[in-house]
Amino acid sequence: FSASPPIAQRCGGGRARSSRHNIIIMAADELLSDDTISYEEASLLRTRKGHDATIHHYRQLLLRNPQDTSAATRLAASKHSPGYLARVGWPYSQVSDRPTRVDQRGANQEDWEGDIEKLRALLRASNYRHSSLRKCVFNLPIGINDDDGDDGGNHCDHRRQSLERYKNDYPMGPTYVRPLVPGQGLDLSSLIDAADGTATLTSGASPIYSKNDDSKWQLPSLQCLATLFLLSSCVPKRLFLESVIGGDDALELLLRLGVVFVFGANLESDEQTGNEDEWIVPLVHLFPLDIPPIRSLSSGSKHPASIDEGGKNMVLMTDLHPTVLGMTSIPKAKVVRDDQDTFHYDDEDKGSESEGAVMYIGPDSLALVHHLHASMSQYLEAKTEDQTFCRVLDVCTGSGVQALASLAMLSDKAGMDPAAIAVDINERALRFTRFNARLNGYSDSISTVRADLLSGKSYQYVESTRVDASPLARLLLDKLRPGDFKLQSCEGEQRFDIILANPPFIPVPPSRSDNAASSLRENDKYVNHTSTPRYGLFSSGGPSGEECLRAIVKMAPLLLRSDAGLFVVVSEFMNPPSSIPLSSVSQETVRDDESEDDGLTSKMERWWDSQCLATDSSDADGILFTNELAIDTNTYAQRRAMKHDEEDINVWREHLLLTKIHTVSPGLMFIRTKNREHDGMKGLKMKHHFVSKTNYGSVWTPHNVAAVEFTRDVLLSLFQTL
């Protein structure tokens, strides 16, 4: 560990070497023998033929390449892994011991909740938080480099140092870490030996997990947990028991919760024998997310506070990255009751039902959290009324990252009592959200609603224990009915203060969308006609990429409070305004019916106004941020298609041209409602701003502090008139 940045970004293949400990990460092409199927061929075969058809091939790869420690390979080589994955997130009262091989008979909801509390204690004892990982594990810069020296009064140098310090100290989560892909290996034992147990971290250990209160155990435990849950590398069972605080108890806890499984030493059977040569395989990511305290505008500082000044250290469970899972859908758990009145998952049933994987924490999710956090104090301080209870709605919630992060931000404000509702079509996502709420201490402040925003159908809600939150869930459930949300808007006291959304936005050709996404759409054009789907429920925005976005924008004015409400969306936007003068733009890149300047913003206004004006609902002002340089059709097709697959690239290119998508840009949209009684204007009035390209990256780049400063400064004008 203690890896230099190139190691933290080693997915590109080849060798990566740590400058401190001389650790070599072996890439797939270096490990592979000549007399076996390649990793790329095995992956393609698994995608086309299914998991069971390639188990033997992946076991052969492991036999020939013992240095391969990737979770991706062992998941593909295990006949039980689909059952393990299906079970993740289920309370003990609904799933018994079959997938995990850990006795849970008689376990109930309280046992499950208690184990989540123990997991929180283990993570705290190991200092599993982003600031610790950044400083002590990945050896990334802190503050500014010593050789930067005094700026000599130069304003530009001072600003550069200020931004550099902000970038290095403030980033919220380790998005710079990429998981191991099949064929890669990591020698954790050498890394722990190299650290020599000399590093110490601030103690946050719970009495449940400790080793003689000796802080030197924290670093090996942190290294081991990061290897599993961030890098998606398997860990030898012996090394896990020696390194992780709690040893056997910690392993039993992770097995009970279903976040790891044990891969047997015998590759022919994959059965557990209790042998020390067995491997611990992660089934999820545990993503550490630091939410610093909200700094008041009156503080005089342009940058948010550091996590060292307070705030919330969060951990979010998600499904593994698609490059690790090798799939975008998870077999749906079939929970049945046996003769002893015990619930269990029927892992012998090979039915075709599946549910979408829960999206990993990507740059889009983190961008929304990062930019919202930077402007939250502006929004709250601009509100005229003294409000203590704040209602938040998170649409397309996934793991619940945005809802939970907003609760952390708002809870930090003295006297604020926030509650959130998380909405998703994917039942698995809502299970993960409830797990994460319990893990981070917000289970009493969040309710979940399962609903399909495209059809307007609602299915169920799970309310929190708080009295104030459950009526909001019932309210939203009542509003989600067929008819494109053409209903009377909510009463004023029942509306939401903040609505957040990270909808699926990729304009996926129908033939490349996976069955979990297709099955939720009643239109035949969404039916999957290919054996190689790559984009699933959390990513596919329909052929236009805008199906979910359109539904959410139309819904927002019906549910958002009519004055000082805030609506924030992160998405890829199709055909954004161009920073290139019109005379320099090819005629093929401009739509026939709309000019480059008003097309996208006008579309947002039309969607909003279609409900707003019909129901006398919320008037609003909005700002859309997109990159200065949008992505052209050819580049976008190459990024989204299968690598080096010209046929797939052509499918994407032809689809984009057919749907009149000529350019794409990641972006953020902020809308705040206002009372327009004095100016006589109605509906939504949108403005657009380009985010300039800098050395820090684009608007979504997690550590692009220049972009965060820019959006914060622009949004100040949006909030000043509240």
C-alpha positions in Angstrom: 0.0 0.0 0.0 1.1 3.6 0.7 0.7 3.7 -3.1 1.7 6.6 -5.2 -1.1 8.0 -7.4 -0.2 5.9 -10.4 -0.9 2.8 -8.4 -4.2 4.2 -7.2 -5.2 4.5 -10.8 -3.7 1.2 -12.1 -6.6 -0.1 -14.2 -4.8 0.8 -17.4 -2.8 -2.4 -17.3 0.9 -3.0 -17.3 3.1 -2.8 -14.2 2.6 -0.2 -11.5 5.2 0.2 -8.8 5.1 1.9 -5.4 7.8 4.4 -4.9 8.0 3.7 -1.2 7.7 -0.1 -0.8 8.6 -1.4 -4.3 5.3 -3.3 -4.6 4.4 -4.5 -8.1 0.8 -4.9 -9.3 0.8 -7.5 -11.9 -1.5 -7.0 -14.9 -3.6 -9.7 -16.6 -1.5 -9.9 -19.7 1.7 -10.6 -17.6 0.1 -13.3 -15.5 -1.6 -15.3 -18.3 -0.2 -18.5 -19.7 -0.3 -19.2 -23.4 -2.2 -22.5 -23.2 -5.6 -21.3 -21.8 -8.5 -19.1 -22.7 -7.7 -15.4 -22.2 -9.3 -13.2 -19.6 -10.9 -11.1 -22.3 -12.3 -14.2 -24.0 -13.6 -15.6 -20.7 -15.3 -12.3 -19.9 -17.0 -12.1 -23.3 -18.2 -15.8 -23.0 -19.6 -15.1 -19.5 -21.5 -12.1 -20.8 -23.0 -14.1 -23.7 -23.5 -17.5 -22.2 -24.0 -16.7 -18.5 -22.2 -17.3 -15.2 -22.4 -21.1 -15.1 -21.0 -21.6 -18.5 -17.6 -20.1 -17.6 -17.0 -21.2 -14.0 -14.6 -23.9 -15.3 -12.6 -21.4 -17.4 -12.1 -19.0 -14.6 -11.0 -21.8 -12.3 -8.4 -22.8 -14.9 -7.2 -19.2 -15.0 -6.7 -19.2 -11.3 -4.8 -22.5 -11.4 -2.5 -21.1 -14.0 -2.2 -17.6 -12.4 -2.0 -18.0 -8.6 -1.0 -14.3 -8.3 -4.5 -13.2 -9.5 -6.1 -11.9 -6.3 -9.0 -10.0 -8.0 -12.4 -10.5 -6.5 -13.7 -10.4 -10.1 -12.0 -13.7 -11.0 -13.1 -15.6 -7.9 -16.7 -14.3 -8.2 -16.7 -15.7 -11.7 -15.1 -19.0 -10.6 -17.6 -19.6 -7.7 -20.8 -21.5 -8.4 -22.3 -20.0 -5.3 -21.5 -16.3 -5.9 -24.9 -15.4 -7.6 -26.6 -16.6 -4.4 -24.2 -14.7 -2.2 -24.8 -11.5 -4.3 -28.6 -12.0 -4.2 -28.6 -12.2 -0.4 -26.8 -8.9 0.3 -28.9 -6.4 2.2 -31.6 -8.8 3.3 -32.5 -8.7 7.1 -31.8 -12.0 8.9 -35.5 -12.5 9.5 -36.0 -13.0 5.8 -32.9 -15.0 4.8 -31.4 -17.9 6.7 -28.0 -19.5 6.6 -27.8 -21.2 3.2 -25.8 -18.7 1.2 -23.4 -17.6 3.9 -22.9 -21.0 5.6 -23.3 -19.1 8.9 -25.9 -20.2 11.3 -28.7 -17.6 11.6 -31.6 -19.6 12.7 -33.7 -17.7 15.1 -32.1 -14.4 14.1 -34.5 -11.4 13.9 -34.6 -7.8 12.9 -32.9 -6.7 16.1 -30.0 -9.1 15.5 -29.5 -7.7 12.0 -29.6 -4.1 13.2 -27.2 -5.0 16.0 -24.7 -6.5 13.6 -24.8 -3.3 11.4 -24.0 -1.4 14.6 -21.1 -3.8 15.1 -19.9 -3.2 11.6 -19.9 0.5 12.2 -17.8 -0.1 15.4 -15.3 -2.2 13.4 -14.9 0.4 10.7 -14.4 3.1 13.3 -11.9 1.0 15.2 -10.0 0.5 12.0 -10.2 4.3 11.2 -12.0 3.4 7.9 -12.6 6.9 6.7 -11.4 8.8 3.7 -9.0 11.2 5.4 -7.2 8.2 7.1 -7.1 6.2 3.8 -5.7 9.1 1.9 -3.0 10.0 4.4 -2.0 6.5 5.7 -2.8 4.0 3.0 -2.6 5.7 -0.4 0.1 8.2 0.5 -1.5 11.0 -1.3 -0.5 14.7 -0.8 -1.8 16.7 2.1 -2.0 20.5 2.0 0.7 21.9 -0.4 4.1 20.6 -1.3 7.0 21.8 0.9 8.8 23.0 -2.2 6.0 25.4 -3.2 7.6 27.9 -0.8 6.4 31.4 0.0 4.3 33.0 -2.7 6.2 36.2 -2.4 3.0 38.2 -2.3 2.0 37.0 -5.8 -1.7 36.8 -5.9 -1.8 34.0 -8.6 0.6 31.9 -6.6 -1.4 32.4 -3.5 -4.6 31.4 -5.2 -2.9 28.3 -6.7 -1.6 27.2 -3.3 -5.0 27.8 -1.8 -6.7 25.7 -4.4 -4.0 23.0 -4.1 -4.5 22.8 -0.3 -8.2 22.7 -0.7 -7.9 19.9 -3.4 -5.6 17.8 -1.2 -7.4 18.2 2.1 -11.0 18.4 1.1 -11.9 15.7 -1.4 -14.8 13.7 0.0 -14.1 10.1 -1.1 -11.5 7.9 -2.8 -12.8 8.1 -6.3 -9.2 8.0 -7.4 -9.1 4.3 -6.5 -10.0 1.8 -9.2 -10.7 -1.8 -8.3 -8.7 -4.7 -9.6 -9.9 -6.3 -12.8 -9.6 -10.0 -13.6 -6.0 -11.1 -13.8 -4.5 -8.4 -11.5 -2.9 -9.2 -8.2 -1.9 -7.5 -5.0 0.5 -8.8 -2.4 -1.1 -7.5 0.8 1.2 -9.4 3.1 4.3 -7.5 1.7 2.5 -4.2 2.1 1.7 -4.9 5.7 5.2 -6.1 6.4 6.6 -3.0 4.7 4.5 -0.7 7.0 6.0 -2.6 10.0 3.2 -1.6 12.2 4.8 1.7 13.0 2.1 4.1 11.7 -0.5 5.1 14.2 -3.9 6.7 13.6 -6.2 8.6 15.9 -8.0 6.1 18.1 -11.7 5.9 17.5 -12.0 2.2 18.5 -15.1 0.8 20.2 -14.7 -1.6 23.1 -16.3 -4.2 20.9 -13.2 -4.3 18.7 -9.8 -3.8 20.2 -6.4 -5.5 20.5 -5.1 -4.4 23.8 -5.9 -0.8 22.8 -2.7 -0.8 20.7 -3.2 1.7 17.9 -0.5 -0.1 15.8 -3.2 -2.6 14.9 -5.3 0.0 13.2 -3.1 0.4 10.1 -3.0 -3.4 9.1 -6.8 -3.6 9.8 -7.4 -0.5 7.6 -5.1 -1.8 4.9 -6.9 -5.2 4.9 -10.4 -3.6 4.8 -9.4 -1.2 2.0 -8.0 -4.1 0.0 -11.3 -5.9 0.2 -13.9 -3.2 -0.1 -12.2 -0.5 -2.2 -9.7 -2.4 -4.3 -11.9 -5.5 -4.7 -8.9 -7.7 -4.0 -9.3 -11.0 -2.2 -7.4 -11.5 1.1 -5.9 -14.8 2.4 -8.0 -15.9 5.3 -5.0 -16.3 7.5 -3.9 -12.8 6.8 -7.3 -11.4 7.5 -7.5 -13.1 10.9 -4.1 -11.8 11.8 -4.6 -8.2 10.5 -8.2 -7.2 11.1 -9.3 -6.0 14.5 -11.5 -8.6 16.0 -10.0 -11.5 14.0 -12.5 -14.4 13.9 -15.3 -12.3 15.4 -14.9 -9.8 12.6 -14.9 -12.4 9.9 -18.1 -14.0 11.4 -19.7 -10.6 11.4 -18.9 -9.9 7.8 -20.2 -13.3 6.8 -23.4 -12.9 8.7 -24.1 -9.6 7.0 -23.3 -11.2 3.6 -20.7 -8.6 2.6 -18.0 -11.3 2.0 -17.8 -15.0 1.3 -15.0 -17.6 1.8 -13.6 -19.1 -1.4 -12.4 -22.6 -0.9 -8.8 -23.6 -1.4 -9.9 -26.5 -3.7 -10.6 -24.9 -7.0 -12.3 -28.0 -8.3 -15.2 -27.7 -5.9 -15.0 -24.2 -4.4 -16.2 -25.6 -1.1 -15.1 -24.2 2.3 -13.0 -26.6 4.4 -11.8 -24.3 7.2 -8.3 -24.4 5.6 -6.1 -21.4 6.2 -5.4 -21.3 2.4 -9.0 -20.1 1.8 -9.6 -16.6 0.5 -12.0 -13.9 1.8 -13.8 -12.4 -1.2 -15.7 -9.1 -1.0 -19.2 -8.9 -2.3 -19.7 -5.1 -2.0 -17.9 -1.9 -1.9 -17.8 0.1 1.3 -17.2 3.6 0.2 -15.9 6.1 2.8 -17.5 9.5 2.4 -16.3 12.5 4.5 -18.9 15.3 4.9 -17.1 18.4 6.4 -19.1 20.8 8.5 -21.0 23.6 6.6 -19.0 26.8 7.0 -21.0 30.0 7.4 -20.5 32.7 4.8 -19.7 35.1 7.6 -16.5 33.0 8.4 -14.7 34.9 5.6 -13.2 31.7 4.1 -13.8 30.9 0.5 -13.2 27.1 1.0 -15.4 24.7 3.0 -14.2 23.5 6.4 -11.8 20.5 6.6 -13.2 17.2 7.9 -10.7 17.6 10.8 -12.9 20.5 12.0 -15.9 18.2 12.5 -18.6 16.9 10.2 -19.6 13.4 9.5 -17.5 10.3 8.4 -19.9 8.1 6.5 -19.5 4.7 4.9 -21.8 3.6 2.0 -22.4 0.0 0.8 -22.9 -0.4 -2.9 -22.7 -3.3 -5.3 -19.3 -3.9 -6.9 -18.2 -2.0 -9.9 -19.4 -3.6 -13.2 -15.8 -4.3 -14.1 -15.7 -6.5 -11.0 -19.2 -8.0 -11.2 -19.0 -8.6 -14.9 -22.8 -8.0 -15.0 -25.3 -5.3 -14.5 -28.0 -7.4 -13.0 -28.2 -9.6 -9.9 -30.3 -12.7 -9.5 -33.3 -11.8 -7.6 -33.5 -13.5 -4.1 -36.4 -15.9 -3.8 -37.2 -15.8 -0.2 -39.3 -18.8 1.0 -40.5 -20.2 4.3 -39.6 -23.8 5.2 -41.3 -26.3 7.5 -39.5 -24.8 10.6 -40.9 -21.4 9.8 -37.4 -20.2 8.7 -36.9 -17.9 5.8 -34.1 -18.7 3.3 -32.9 -17.8 -0.1 -33.5 -20.6 -2.6 -30.1 -20.7 -4.3 -31.0 -23.9 -6.2 -33.7 -22.0 -8.2 -32.1 -20.9 -11.5 -35.0 -18.7 -12.4 -34.5 -15.8 -14.8 -35.7 -13.0 -12.4 -33.1 -10.4 -11.7 -32.8 -7.0 -10.2 -30.5 -4.1 -11.1 -27.1 -3.8 -9.4 -26.8 -0.8 -7.0 -24.5 1.8 -8.6 -21.1 2.3 -7.1 -20.2 5.8 -5.9 -19.1 7.4 -9.1 -17.9 10.9 -10.1 -21.5 12.0 -10.9 -22.8 11.2 -7.4 -19.9 12.8 -5.7 -20.1 15.9 -7.9 -23.7 16.5 -6.8 -22.7 16.1 -3.1 -19.5 18.2 -3.5 -21.1 21.1 -5.3 -24.2 21.1 -3.2 -22.1 21.1 0.0 -20.1 24.1 -1.2 -23.3 26.1 -1.7 -25.5 24.7 1.1 -24.6 27.5 3.5 -25.6 30.1 0.8 -28.9 28.5 0.3 -29.7 28.1 4.0 -28.6 31.6 5.0 -30.6 33.2 2.2 -33.9 31.7 3.3 -35.9 34.3 5.1 -38.0 32.1 7.4 -36.6 30.4 10.5 -37.2 26.8 9.5 -36.1 23.8 11.7 -37.7 20.9 9.9 -36.3 20.3 6.4 -37.8 17.8 3.9 -35.5 16.2 1.4 -36.6 14.0 -1.6 -33.9 11.9 -3.3 -35.0 10.5 -6.7 -33.2 7.6 -8.2 -31.4 7.2 -4.9 -29.3 4.1 -5.6 -27.4 3.5 -2.4 -28.9 6.5 -0.8 -25.7 8.5 -1.1 -27.4 11.9 -1.9 -30.1 11.6 0.7 -27.8 10.5 3.4 -25.2 13.1 2.5 -27.8 15.9 2.6 -29.0 14.7 6.0 -25.4 14.9 7.2 -25.0 18.4 5.9 -28.3 19.7 7.3 -27.9 17.9 10.7 -24.7 19.9 11.1 -26.7 23.2 11.2 -27.8 24.0 14.7 -31.4 23.5 15.3 -32.1 21.8 12.0 -34.2 18.6 12.0 -34.0 17.1 8.5 -35.9 14.0 7.2 -35.5 12.4 3.8 -37.4 10.1 1.4 -35.4 8.0 -1.0 -37.2 6.8 -4.2 -36.0 4.2 -6.6 -37.6 1.6 -9.0 -35.0 -1.0 -7.8 -36.0 -2.8 -4.7 -32.4 -3.8 -4.1 -31.3 -0.2 -4.1 -33.8 0.6 -1.4 -32.6 -2.3 0.7 -29.0 -0.9 0.4 -30.3 2.5 1.3 -31.9 1.2 4.5 -28.7 -0.6 5.4 -26.7 2.5 4.8 -29.1 4.6 6.9 -28.6 2.2 9.8 -24.9 2.0 9.3 -24.6 5.8 9.5 -27.1 6.5 12.2 -29.9 7.9 10.1 -32.4 5.1 10.1 -34.9 7.2 12.0 -34.7 10.0 9.5 -35.2 8.3 6.1 -38.1 6.5 4.5 -38.0 4.6 1.2 -40.5 4.5 -1.7 -40.4 2.1 -4.6 -41.9 3.7 -7.7 -41.5 3.8 -11.4 -41.1 7.4 -12.5 -41.7 6.6 -16.2 -45.1 4.9 -15.8 -46.1 6.8 -12.6 -46.7 3.5 -10.9 -45.9 3.2 -7.2 -45.4 -0.1 -5.4 -44.6 0.2 -1.7 -42.9 2.3 1.0 -41.0 1.5 4.1 -41.3 4.2 6.7 -38.8 5.2 9.3 -39.6 5.1 13.0 -40.0 8.9 13.1 -43.6 10.2 13.0 -42.7 13.1 10.8 -41.2 11.2 7.9 -43.8 8.5 7.2 -46.6 10.9 6.1 -44.2 12.2 3.4 -43.8 8.7 2.1 -47.6 8.3 1.9 -47.9 11.6 0.2 -45.4 10.8 -2.5 -47.0 7.3 -2.9 -50.4 9.0 -3.5 -49.0 11.3 -6.1 -47.3 8.6 -8.2 -50.1 7.4 -10.3 -50.5 6.8 -14.1 -51.1 9.9 -16.1 -47.7 11.6 -16.3 -48.2 13.2 -12.9 -51.1 15.4 -14.1 -52.5 15.7 -10.7 -53.2 18.5 -8.2 -49.9 19.6 -6.6 -49.1 19.1 -3.0 -50.4 21.4 -0.3 -47.8 23.9 0.8 -46.9 22.4 4.2 -46.5 19.0 2.6 -44.0 20.0 -0.1 -40.3 19.2 -0.1 -37.6 21.8 0.7 -35.0 20.1 -1.4 -35.3 17.6 -4.3 -32.1 15.8 -5.5 -31.8 13.6 -8.5 -29.2 11.5 -10.3 -31.2 9.7 -12.9 -30.0 7.1 -15.4 -28.8 9.2 -18.4 -26.9 7.1 -20.9 -28.6 7.0 -24.3 -28.3 3.3 -24.7 -29.3 1.6 -28.0 -32.2 -0.7 -27.2 -30.2 -3.7 -28.2 -27.5 -2.9 -25.6 -29.8 -2.4 -22.6 -30.0 -5.3 -20.1 -33.1 -7.2 -19.1 -33.5 -5.7 -15.7 -33.8 -2.3 -17.3 -36.0 -3.5 -20.2 -38.4 -5.5 -18.0 -39.5 -2.3 -16.2 -40.6 -0.7 -19.4 -43.9 -1.7 -21.1 -42.9 -0.5 -24.5 -41.7 -3.2 -26.9 -38.9 -0.9 -28.2 -37.1 -1.5 -24.9 -37.0 -5.3 -25.3 -33.4 -6.7 -25.3 -32.5 -8.2 -28.6 -28.9 -9.0 -27.9 -26.9 -11.5 -26.0 -24.3 -8.9 -24.9 -26.1 -6.2 -22.8 -23.7 -3.9 -21.1 -25.9 -1.2 -19.5 -28.4 -1.9 -16.8 -31.0 -0.2 -14.6 -28.8 2.4 -12.9 -27.2 3.7 -16.2 -29.7 3.3 -19.0 -31.7 6.5 -19.6 -33.6 5.0 -22.6 -32.7 5.6 -26.2 -32.7 9.4 -25.8 -30.9 9.3 -22.4 -33.6 11.7 -21.2 -36.6 9.5 -20.2 -36.0 9.6 -16.4 -34.7 13.2 -16.5 -37.9 14.4 -18.3 -40.2 12.7 -15.8 -38.3 14.1 -12.8 -38.3 17.7 -14.1 -42.0 17.5 -14.8 -42.6 16.0 -11.3 -40.5 18.5 -9.4 -42.8 21.6 -9.5 -45.7 19.5 -8.1 -43.7 18.4 -5.1 -41.2 21.3 -4.4 -42.2 24.1 -2.1 -43.3 27.1 -4.1 -40.9 29.6 -2.5 -37.2 28.9 -1.6 -37.3 25.3 -2.7 -34.2 23.8 -4.2 -34.0 21.2 -7.0 -30.6 19.8 -8.0 -29.8 17.3 -10.8 -26.6 15.7 -11.9 -26.7 14.2 -15.4 -25.2 13.9 -18.8 -27.0 16.5 -21.0 -27.6 15.9 -24.7 -26.8 18.6 -27.2 -25.7 21.2 -24.7 -24.9 24.8 -25.8 -21.6 25.0 -27.5 -18.7 27.3 -26.6 -17.6 27.2 -30.2 -19.0 30.0 -32.4 -21.9 28.9 -34.6 -19.9 29.7 -37.8 -17.3 27.2 -36.7 -19.8 24.4 -36.0 -20.5 21.8 -38.7 -24.1 21.8 -39.8 -24.3 18.2 -38.8 -23.9 19.1 -35.2 -26.8 21.6 -35.0 -30.4 20.3 -34.7 -32.8 21.4 -37.3 -35.5 22.6 -34.9 -33.4 24.4 -32.2 -30.5 26.8 -32.1 -27.4 25.9 -30.2 -28.0 28.7 -27.7 -31.5 28.0 -26.4 -32.2 24.3 -27.2 -31.3 22.6 -23.9 -32.4 25.4 -21.6 -35.6 25.8 -23.5 -36.3 22.1 -23.2 -35.9 22.2 -19.4 -38.3 25.2 -19.2 -40.9 23.4 -21.3 -40.7 20.3 -19.2 -41.1 22.2 -16.0 -43.8 24.6 -17.3 -45.9 21.7 -18.6 -46.9 20.9 -15.0 -46.2 24.2 -13.3 -48.5 26.4 -15.4 -51.3 23.8 -15.6 -51.4 23.4 -11.8 -50.5 27.0 -10.8 -47.5 25.5 -9.1 -43.9 26.6 -8.6 -42.3 29.4 -10.6 -38.5 29.2 -10.5 -35.1 30.4 -11.7 -32.5 27.9 -12.8 -28.8 27.6 -13.8 -27.4 24.8 -15.9 -23.7 24.1 -15.8 -22.0 22.0 -18.5 -18.4 21.7 -19.7 -16.9 24.2 -22.0 -15.9 21.4 -24.4 -18.7 18.9 -25.0 -18.0 15.3 -26.3 -18.7 14.7 -29.9 -20.6 11.7 -31.3 -17.6 9.6 -32.4 -15.8 10.1 -29.1 -18.9 9.3 -27.0 -19.6 6.2 -29.1 -16.1 4.9 -28.5 -16.3 5.5 -24.8 -19.6 3.7 -24.4 -19.1 0.8 -26.7 -17.1 -2.3 -25.9 -13.4 -1.7 -26.2 -11.9 -2.4 -29.6 -15.3 -3.6 -30.9 -15.9 -1.8 -34.2 -19.3 -3.4 -34.6 -20.4 -2.1 -31.2 -19.0 1.3 -31.9 -20.9 1.5 -35.1 -24.1 0.5 -33.3 -23.6 3.4 -30.8 -22.7 5.9 -33.5 -25.7 5.0 -35.7 -28.0 5.2 -32.7 -26.7 8.6 -31.6 -27.2 10.0 -35.1 -30.7 8.4 -35.3 -31.7 10.1 -32.1 -30.1 13.4 -33.2 -27.6 13.4 -30.3 -24.6 15.3 -31.6 -22.8 16.3 -28.5 -22.9 15.2 -24.8 -21.6 16.9 -21.7 -21.7 16.0 -18.0 -23.4 18.8 -16.0 -25.3 20.0 -13.0 -28.6 21.8 -12.8 -29.8 24.0 -9.9 -33.3 25.3 -9.8 -34.8 27.3 -6.9 -38.4 28.3 -6.7 -39.6 31.8 -6.0 -42.7 33.9 -5.7 -43.1 36.0 -8.8 -46.0 38.1 -7.7 -44.0 41.3 -8.2 -42.4 40.7 -11.6 -45.4 39.1 -13.3 -43.3 36.3 -14.9 -44.4 32.7 -14.8 -42.8 29.3 -15.0 -39.1 28.4 -15.1 -36.4 30.8 -16.3 -33.1 29.0 -17.1 -29.6 30.3 -17.7 -26.6 28.4 -18.8 -22.9 28.7 -17.7 -19.9 26.9 -19.2 -17.4 25.4 -16.7 -14.0 26.1 -18.1 -11.6 23.3 -18.7 -8.6 23.6 -16.3 -5.8 21.4 -15.1 -8.2 20.2 -12.4 -10.5 18.5 -14.9 -14.1 18.9 -15.9 -17.2 19.8 -13.9 -17.5 16.2 -12.6 -13.9 15.6 -11.7 -14.1 14.9 -8.0 -11.2 17.1 -7.0 -11.9 19.9 -9.4 -11.9 22.7 -6.8 -11.9 25.4 -9.5 -15.2 24.1 -10.8 -16.6 23.9 -7.3 -15.5 27.5 -6.7 -17.1 28.6 -10.0 -20.5 27.0 -9.4 -20.6 28.3 -5.8 -19.9 31.9 -6.9 -22.5 31.7 -9.7 -25.1 30.2 -7.4 -24.6 33.0 -5.0 -26.6 35.2 -7.4 -29.3 32.5 -7.6 -29.8 32.4 -3.8 -29.4 36.1 -3.1 -33.0 36.8 -4.2 -34.7 34.2 -2.1 
